């Protein structure tokens, strides 16, 4: 509060009155100056402490795009492991895949005086997150799995390009001639965009034939579209490459029975789920627990250890797990 008062050139009492909505004690010009300085400095009143000053709260805020996704629970497990080792507690919010909820979550976590943020973004929120990271004196933030490019804070993500190329190399070695990347719309989600770009680059650079099939989660025609693709390439060995766990489940549910045993399936997916799905689905396991740990370490370094070096993007390798789904 003192920094705000000094920057505006008024007393702390005036700032306190502004924060409590007592605008009758100041001119419109003063009110406008206070508002501008608060925005510039990124100042937030400590609602939880009720006026008691503390250097750190030992709280870290986490906002997750979809907490119902099993992948998200494993990210949280890794974050918790690392934070527990540092006696740091978590405040966790679910964005329910809505950018407006994500913004509200972050504002609430900042009001709770967290020492930093880990954001698994919903996508289509890049401008707001970039603006936050440009504020003076903002609390450190780490983006996890889904990121803004160019990076505006520390980021931890899968090496999507390297993983996609490794899977496609494996499929070529297995004799597949036509690969279909099956995915939901990108909707500003970096992982979907990067995986699509990697697969399309592989098609171009390596001469593998294939396509990208984009479908909406509520669409009822996925089964028919898959049947059309497989039917159009019945003389070739076809593999369906699901973009993530959700798309893998959608593909398995929608695959026409006539394709069973003659069409390959693979995915970016957790091995512990994939190996028990059908005959076992060949997958790229991203090790989300270790991703969560890496994100927490990056945040702890800035929030508690005084690190102020350049922002870094840590791309973590995925592990190729081979199962019977690509043995057809």
Secondary structure, DSSP 8 states (H G I E B T S, - for coil): -HHHHHHHTS-HHHHHHHHTT-GGGS-HHHHHHHHHHHHHHT----TTTTT---S---EEEEEES-TTSHHHHHHHHHHHHHHHHTT-EEEEEE-TT-HHHHHHHHHHHHHTT-SEEEEE--SS-HHHHHHHHHSTT--EEEEESS--SS-SSEEEEE-HHHHHHHHHHHHHHTT--EEEEEEE--TT-HHHHHHHHHHHHHHHHH--EEEEEEE-TT-S-HHHHHHHHHHHTTTS-EEEEESSHHHHHHHHHHS-GGGTTTSEEEEE--HHHHTTSTT--EEEE--HHHHHHHHHHHHHHHHTS-------EEEE--EEE--GGG--
